[in-house]
Amino acid sequence: MVHGSRFTVRGSGFSPRGSRSRFAVGAKAGNVTTIERRQTQGSDARERIDGYLERSGLAAENPRVVPLTGDASDRRYFRVLMPDAPSIVLALYAAPFDVRTLPFVNVATLMAKMPVPIPGVLGHAEDLGVLALEDLGDVTLQAHLGAASPAEHAALYRQAVALIATLQRRGADLTSADYLPYGIAFDVEKLTWELDFFTKHFLEAYRGVTLTPDQGDALRAEFAQLVKRLADEPRVLCHRDYHSRNLMLHESQLYIIDFQDARMGPDTYDLVSLLRDSYVDLPDQTVEELLAYFLALKGLTGSEDEFRDRFDMMALQRNLKALGTFGYQTTARRNPVYIQYIPRTLKYVRDNFGQQPQFARMRELLATYVEEFR
């Protein structure tokens, strides 16, 4: 029996962000699976996967297991291919979990009630740290854009913006202490932590900057002004990482993935993640059209200037935070994949400063160490 089938939610598949079919079929057979030994990080993954397949009855299908490219977390992903049944994806967590409190399952239950398209949770093995998910394939929004016509591109982004509006509207309707996102927020502490993360991992670790105590204090004082304004905004339900690598395209429908860190925050947060995306370039006209579309969906026409000011302010914080993540992945985790996205993100921050003259002192301080901000 596959445990946890009660958690199945709308969605016909799942793939970790940016997988793009970059998996390897292994050459060495295990007792019920074929897995590339080098890419499973030792026998632990093979044993856990074999254990889940045996318990669920899938081992009898003689499945083949192939590693998938993971995300920036400590989870690992594997596709299970079966001769006469749809493939599934196994997410291997770093440790055992209690499915009743697992954030992914908790948030999936919330989103299924909206409903918005998300992957189905098919089963779990708590002691093995394994979660079984439906397989959406390999096409992220980021991957599809290179092959999309202008009309397809526009339609997909309107779909993505409409999903944000649904998350915010239905998120307000479904507010309950039963769901984790309603108990956490982009508050002063969280937003400050993210900017400190930028200082530590981008300025100091990646760019090699050494701040004096006075310089650090001056920068933190400027960050505090930005943080207070953002933390004081009314809060809505936010995905938290809503960009082109966390939207999967399946049968012409976008599906939302990687939503386990959802929390409350400004109504601009997810829109900034999508339209100031470090992974893709969007023309300015497209951004303006999508901002107007979002305001129309929300019934906020006539508030364009005020909303755009808040959008640019949120973008400043969000893009600085992204630079911290890229610096951390590069220096602490020795993962060079994210270096290619740093120049675009630096440009976003420079543009953000151009739209936010009240943060001229912050720009001046940062430009001392980051020439791209000058």
N, C-alpha and C positions, 0 to 999 in steps of 0.2 A: 504494500500500500504506500502511495506517495503521501507523506504527511503534509498538512498545511493547505490542502486543496481549497479549503474554505476562504482562503485569501485571494483566489483568482479574481482578477479585476479586468476591466475592459482593456483591450489591446491584444494584438495578435503576434507580438514578438518583442525581442529585446536584443540589443547589441551594445556593448560598452562603447563609450564615445570614441569616435575616430578610428574604429577598428579597421575599416576599409579592406577587409579580407586578408589582412596581413597575418595569417596563421600558417603553421607548418604541420603537415601530416607526418607523424612520427614513423620511424623505421623499426622501432622495437616494440614488440607486443607484450602487454601485461596479461593477467589472467582473464580480464573481461574487456580491456580497452587497449587501444593503440595510441600512445602519447609520445610526443617528442621529448626525450629525457632531458635535454639541456634546457628546455623552455618551461618545465614544470617546477624548477627550483627544488629538485631532489625528490625522494620517494614519498615525502609527506603528502604532496598534492595527489600523487597517484593513488595512495592508500585511501585518502579521503574521498576521492572521486569513485574509486572502486566500491568503497563502503556504501556510498549513497546509491549507486546503480544496483548493487545487490539488494539493498533494503527495498528499493522502489520497484523491483522486478524488471528493471530495464536491462540488466545484465544479460538476460535471456535473449535480448534482441541482437546480441553481438555488436554493440555500438563501437564507433570509432570516435575518439576524443581528440580535438585539436585546440591548442592554445590560441587565445585571441589577445590582441594588443589591449592592454589595460588602460586605466586612467591615471590621474595623479594621486590616487589613494593607495592604501595597502591591500586592496582587494585584488584578486586574480580571477580571470574569466576563461572559461573553456566551453567550446561548442561540442555538444554530443550529437553525432550523426548516426541515425538509425536507418536500416535498409527500407523499412516499410512504414515509417511514421515520421511526423515532422520533427525536425531537430529542436533541441532545447539548449539553453545556456545555463551553465552552473557558475554561480558567483561564490568564490572561496574567500571567506573572511579570515582575518588574521587570528581569530580566536573563536571558541564556542560562543553561542549567543542564546538569549531567550527570545524566541520569535514573538512573544507577546509584547515585548518592549523594543524590538528591533526597529530603528527609525524608518528604514525603507518600507517595511510592511505597514507600520503605523500610518505613514504619509500616503502610501498607496491606497489604504482603506478610505482615507479622507478624500483623495482625488477621485476614487471610483464613485463616490456619492455625488460628484458635481454634475455630470461626469465629464472628465477630459480623457483623451486617449493616452494610456500608459501601458507598459508591459504587464502581462499577467504573472502573478506569483503562483507557481505550480506545485511547489513542495519545499520541504526543508529537512535538514538533519542538524538539529541544534548542537549536539555534541561534536559533530564533525565540522561545524562552521560552514555549512553548505546551504545555499539558497538556490532553488531551481526556478528559472524564468523562461517565459516564452521567447522565441527567437525572432526578432524583427528583421534580421538580415544585416547588411553591412553599409547601407547608404545613409550617412548623416546629411543634414542640410548643408554643411560645409562641403562635403564631397559632391553633392548633387549640383551645386551652383555652377561648376565649370561646364556642365552639360546642359544646363537649363536655358531655355529661350528667355528673352526679356519678359514675356507675358507669364511664363511659368515662374520665373524668379519673383515677379511682383505678387502673384497669387499665393505663393508659399509664404512670403513675408507677411502678407495680410492675414493669412491663416495663423501664423505664429503670434502676431499682435492680438488677434481675436482671442487666442487661448489665454494670453495674459489678462485680458479684460474678464474672461470667465473665471480665472483663478481668483481675481480680486473680488468680483461680485459674489460668486458662490462661496468663496472663502469667508466672506462676512456673514453669509446666511448660516453657515455650518459651524460657526465658532463654538468650540467646546473644549473643556479641559481634558477630554479623552484623547485629544490629538496633540502631539508634541509641538508642532509649530506655534501654537497659540501661547505657549509658555516661554518662548525665547524670542528675542528681537534684535534688530540692529540698534542697540542702545549705545550710550556713550562708551561703555566698557568695550563692547565688541568693535565698534568703529575705530576707537583709539587703538585697540590691539592690532587691527589690520594695518593701520598706518605705521605703527611701531614695527610691524613685520616688514613693511616696505623699507624702512630705515635700516633694519638689521640685515636683511637678505638681499636687497638690491643695492642700496648705497654702500653699505660696509662690506658685505661679502662679495657681491658681484662686481661692483665698481671699485672696490678697494679704498673707500673713503674712510678717513679717521676723523670723527667729529670731536671737538673739544667739548667739555661740559657746558660751556656757555652756548656753543653752536647748537648742541642737542636741545638745550632748554628753549632756545629761540624757535627752533623748528617745531618742537612740541606745542609751544604756545600758539603758533599759527595753525597747526593741525587741530587744536582744541576749538578754535573758532568755527572751522568747517564742521567738525564733529557735532558741536552743539546745535548748529542749524539743522543738520540732517536728523539728529536724534529727536528734535522737537517736532518733526513733521508727523501728521496723523499716519497711522500704520495700517497696512493691508497685508494680506498673505503674499509672500514672495517665494518663488522657487529657490532663489539665491544664486543660481549659476545657469541662467537661462540664455544660452548662446547656441551657435550653429553646430557645435559638436555634441550638444545634449538634446538635439531634436533629430529624430530618426524619420526617414521617409519610407513609408510602406504602403503600397497600393494607393498612391497619390494622397495619402493622409500623413500629417506630421504626428509623431508620438513623442511624448515628453519622457526623458529618462534622467537618472542621476538626481532625483528630487529629495533624497533622504535628509538633506540639510535645510529644508524649507523652514522659514521663520517669518516673523512680522517685520515690516519695514516700510520705507517710503514707497508711494505708488509709482515712482520713477525708476525703482531699482531694477526690476526685470527688463523694463524697456531699455534702459541704459546697457544692460548686459547684452541684449540682442542687437541694438543699433550702434553701439560703440564696441563691437565685438573684436577682440584681439586677433581672431582667426580669419576674418574676411574684411574686404573693403566694400563699403556701401557708398554710392554717390550721394552727395549732399542733398540733391533733389529727392532721392528716394527716402532719405531719413526724414526730410520735412513732410513728405506725403504720408509717411507712416505715423509720424507724430500727430498729424491732423486726423488721420483715421482713428487712432487710439482715442483722441479727445472726443471725436464724434461718437464712438462706441460708449464712452463714459458719460456722454451728455454734458461735456465741459467746454463746448464751443464758446468762444468769447474770452477764454482764459489762456490763450496761446502764449502770450508774453510771459505771464507768471509761471506757467507750466514749463516753458522752455528754460527759464532761469533756474528752476529747481532741477530740471533734467541735466543741465550743464554742471551744476554744482555736484549732483550725485555722480556724474561721469568723472569728475575730478577725483573723488575719493575712490571710486570703483577701479579706475585705471591705475592709480597709484598702488592699490592693493594687488592688482594683476601683475604689476612689475615685481612686487615682492614675491609673489608665487613663482614667477619665472626665474627669479634669482635663486630662490630656495631650491627649486627643482634642478637647476644647473649646478649649484655649488654644494648643497648638502646631500642631494640624492644622486648626483653625478649623472643627471639625465639631460643631455644637450638638446632634446627635441624642441624645447620651448624657446631656445635662443632666437629662432627665426621669427617669432612673434613679438619680440621686444621692440624693433624699430617702429612698427605700426602703433604700438601702445604708447611709446614715447611721443609720437606725433599727436595722438589723441590728447595726451596731457598738455602738450604745448598749445593745442587748439583750445582746450578747456580753459587754460589760463587767459587766453585771448578773449574769452567770453565772460570771464569772471574777474574784473579789475579789482574787486574788493580783496582778492587774494594775491595782490601784487607783491606783498612782502614775502609770502610763501614762495612765490616764483623766484624772487631775487635770491632767497636763501638756497633754494635747490639748484638754481642755475650756476651757483658757485662750483658745484660738483658734477652737474649733469649739463653738458654743453648743449644738448638737444633742446633744453628748455629756454635758451636765451633768445 
